[in-house]
């Protein structure tokens, strides 16, 4: 999906979720920040998405949530 449309916010969000499931915290945060910067913005979903549990206590995630 990234090869087809690396700028699509939904693709980036799904990549973040995949990284989150794998426990790849920096990669997850990078993809999530890109997704949000490209227009993905469902804050309530982010707060409760179990795919992102690995980053819920990370300062970058908390800052992203606060900025939304």
C-alpha beads as a LAMMPS data file, in Angstrom:
LAMMPS data file: protein, C-alpha beads

68 atoms
67 bonds

1 atom types
1 bond types

-500.0 500.0 xlo xhi
-500.0 500.0 ylo yhi
-500.0 500.0 zlo zhi

Masses

1 110.0

Atoms # bond

1 1 1 0.000 0.000 0.000
2 1 1 2.861 2.377 0.782
3 1 1 4.320 1.782 -2.674
4 1 1 1.005 2.684 -4.300
5 1 1 0.138 5.796 -2.261
6 1 1 2.587 6.759 0.498
7 1 1 0.818 10.101 1.006
8 1 1 -2.628 8.652 1.783
9 1 1 -3.487 9.351 5.436
10 1 1 -5.483 6.119 5.811
11 1 1 -2.616 4.058 4.418
12 1 1 -0.245 5.767 6.838
13 1 1 -2.637 5.153 9.732
14 1 1 -2.877 1.462 8.871
15 1 1 0.909 1.262 8.635
16 1 1 1.101 2.850 12.091
17 1 1 -1.302 0.201 13.380
18 1 1 0.794 -2.588 11.884
19 1 1 3.928 -1.189 13.500
20 1 1 2.050 -0.823 16.783
21 1 1 0.999 -4.463 16.736
22 1 1 4.611 -5.443 16.051
23 1 1 5.839 -3.267 18.935
24 1 1 7.909 -1.055 16.637
25 1 1 7.314 2.127 18.606
26 1 1 9.439 4.686 16.688
27 1 1 8.123 3.484 13.319
28 1 1 4.560 3.504 14.619
29 1 1 4.884 7.062 15.867
30 1 1 6.509 8.218 12.635
31 1 1 3.693 6.774 10.515
32 1 1 0.997 8.094 12.848
33 1 1 2.449 11.599 12.868
34 1 1 2.568 11.519 9.068
35 1 1 -1.033 10.286 8.886
36 1 1 -2.224 13.130 11.105
37 1 1 -0.189 15.705 9.191
38 1 1 -1.817 14.473 5.959
39 1 1 -5.319 14.874 7.364
40 1 1 -6.208 11.793 9.418
41 1 1 -7.792 13.105 12.588
42 1 1 -10.163 10.871 14.528
43 1 1 -8.886 11.617 18.033
44 1 1 -11.457 9.415 19.795
45 1 1 -10.427 6.474 17.610
46 1 1 -6.756 7.028 18.448
47 1 1 -7.481 7.001 22.162
48 1 1 -9.158 3.596 21.973
49 1 1 -7.404 1.788 19.121
50 1 1 -5.886 -1.338 20.655
51 1 1 -3.467 -1.584 17.719
52 1 1 -1.745 1.485 19.142
53 1 1 -1.526 0.352 22.780
54 1 1 2.258 0.149 22.475
55 1 1 2.436 3.943 22.109
56 1 1 -0.414 5.188 24.310
57 1 1 2.028 6.231 27.069
58 1 1 4.716 7.614 24.760
59 1 1 5.407 11.365 25.041
60 1 1 5.184 11.802 21.249
61 1 1 1.759 10.154 21.185
62 1 1 0.540 12.265 24.102
63 1 1 1.818 15.438 22.417
64 1 1 0.113 14.448 19.165
65 1 1 -3.161 13.864 21.004
66 1 1 -2.898 17.199 22.751
67 1 1 -2.240 19.000 19.459
68 1 1 -5.332 17.514 17.815

Bonds

1 1 1 2
2 1 2 3
3 1 3 4
4 1 4 5
5 1 5 6
6 1 6 7
7 1 7 8
8 1 8 9
9 1 9 10
10 1 10 11
11 1 11 12
12 1 12 13
13 1 13 14
14 1 14 15
15 1 15 16
16 1 16 17
17 1 17 18
18 1 18 19
19 1 19 20
20 1 20 21
21 1 21 22
22 1 22 23
23 1 23 24
24 1 24 25
25 1 25 26
26 1 26 27
27 1 27 28
28 1 28 29
29 1 29 30
30 1 30 31
31 1 31 32
32 1 32 33
33 1 33 34
34 1 34 35
35 1 35 36
36 1 36 37
37 1 37 38
38 1 38 39
39 1 39 40
40 1 40 41
41 1 41 42
42 1 42 43
43 1 43 44
44 1 44 45
45 1 45 46
46 1 46 47
47 1 47 48
48 1 48 49
49 1 49 50
50 1 50 51
51 1 51 52
52 1 52 53
53 1 53 54
54 1 54 55
55 1 55 56
56 1 56 57
57 1 57 58
58 1 58 59
59 1 59 60
60 1 60 61
61 1 61 62
62 1 62 63
63 1 63 64
64 1 64 65
65 1 65 66
66 1 66 67
67 1 67 68
